[in-house]
Amino acid sequence: MPEFTAVAFAFEVRFFVYLVITLGAALLSVIALTHCAVQKPDAFSAVGTLSKGAWLGILAITLLLSLLLSVRGGFMFTLIALAAALVYLLDVRTGFKDLRGGGSSY
């Protein structure tokens, strides 16, 4: 019987790892979505990226799919939502900082 206990423990650990990643991706998506919503639409064209509506759509749809389908084993959508949020936060948000002159001097 110890092998069944080890298998059950492995599934519990996997569940909690998926849960932490899903919640982290949801948090980053909400942060990116909020940041995107408060920006002016003309700032997106100044940075040279997709429009504000496109980014709002991408971030909202990936967040929604991640939260709805992660319950049914759709962990791939969580990873897609995480990737979309990270691209926005690391690329577009950084472009806004550089545009305002708040970038690093290094």
C-alpha positions as CSV (number, residue, x, y, z in Angstrom):
1,M,0.0,0.0,0.0
2,P,2.8,2.5,0.4
3,E,3.0,2.9,-3.4
4,F,-0.6,4.2,-3.5
5,T,0.2,6.7,-0.7
6,A,3.2,8.0,-2.7
7,V,1.1,8.4,-5.8
8,A,-1.6,10.2,-3.9
9,F,1.0,12.5,-2.3
10,A,2.5,13.2,-5.8
11,F,-1.0,14.2,-7.1
12,E,-1.5,16.5,-4.1
13,V,1.9,18.2,-4.6
14,R,1.1,18.6,-8.3
15,F,-2.3,20.1,-7.5
16,F,-0.7,22.7,-5.1
17,V,2.0,23.6,-7.6
18,Y,-0.6,24.1,-10.3
19,L,-2.7,26.2,-7.9
20,V,0.2,28.5,-7.0
21,I,1.1,29.0,-10.6
22,T,-2.5,29.6,-11.6
23,L,-3.0,32.1,-8.8
24,G,0.3,33.8,-9.6
25,A,-0.6,34.1,-13.3
26,A,-4.0,35.5,-12.4
27,L,-2.5,38.1,-10.1
28,L,0.0,39.1,-12.8
29,S,-2.8,39.2,-15.4
30,V,-4.9,41.5,-13.2
31,I,-2.0,43.8,-12.6
32,A,-1.2,44.0,-16.3
33,L,-4.9,44.4,-17.1
34,T,-5.3,47.3,-14.6
35,H,-2.1,49.0,-15.8
36,C,-3.3,48.7,-19.4
37,A,-6.8,50.1,-18.6
38,V,-5.4,53.3,-17.0
39,Q,-3.0,54.2,-19.8
40,K,-3.9,56.7,-22.5
41,P,-4.7,55.1,-25.9
42,D,-2.2,57.3,-27.8
43,A,0.7,56.1,-25.5
44,F,0.5,52.6,-27.1
45,S,1.2,54.0,-30.6
46,A,4.0,56.1,-29.2
47,V,5.6,53.0,-27.8
48,G,5.1,51.2,-31.1
49,T,3.0,48.2,-29.9
50,L,-0.5,46.9,-30.3
51,S,-3.4,49.2,-29.6
52,K,-4.9,49.6,-26.1
53,G,-8.0,47.7,-27.2
54,A,-5.9,44.8,-28.5
55,W,-3.9,44.5,-25.3
56,L,-7.1,44.8,-23.1
57,G,-8.6,42.0,-25.2
58,I,-5.6,39.7,-25.1
59,L,-5.1,40.2,-21.3
60,A,-8.8,39.8,-20.5
61,I,-9.5,36.8,-22.7
62,T,-6.4,34.9,-21.5
63,L,-7.2,35.7,-17.8
64,L,-10.8,34.5,-18.3
65,L,-9.8,31.3,-20.1
66,S,-7.1,30.6,-17.5
67,L,-9.5,31.0,-14.6
68,L,-12.4,29.1,-16.3
69,L,-10.4,26.2,-17.8
70,S,-7.8,25.7,-15.1
71,V,-10.5,23.9,-13.1
72,R,-10.9,21.4,-15.9
73,G,-7.3,20.7,-16.4
74,G,-6.6,23.5,-19.0
75,F,-3.2,24.4,-17.5
76,M,-2.0,25.4,-20.9
77,F,-4.3,28.5,-20.8
78,T,-2.7,29.5,-17.5
79,L,0.7,29.4,-19.1
80,I,-0.6,31.5,-22.1
81,A,-2.1,34.0,-19.7
82,L,1.2,34.2,-17.8
83,A,3.1,34.7,-21.0
84,A,0.7,37.5,-22.2
85,A,0.9,39.3,-18.8
86,L,4.7,39.0,-18.7
87,V,5.1,40.3,-22.3
88,Y,2.9,43.2,-21.5
89,L,4.6,44.0,-18.2
90,L,8.2,43.5,-19.4
91,D,7.9,45.0,-22.8
92,V,5.0,47.5,-23.1
93,R,5.1,48.8,-19.5
94,T,8.9,49.3,-19.8
95,G,8.3,51.2,-23.0
96,F,5.9,53.5,-21.1
97,K,8.6,54.1,-18.5
98,D,11.2,54.9,-21.1
99,L,8.7,57.2,-22.9
100,R,8.2,59.2,-19.7
101,G,11.9,59.3,-19.0
102,G,11.7,57.1,-16.0
103,G,13.9,54.4,-17.3
104,S,17.2,53.4,-15.9
105,S,20.3,55.4,-16.7
106,Y,22.5,52.3,-17.1
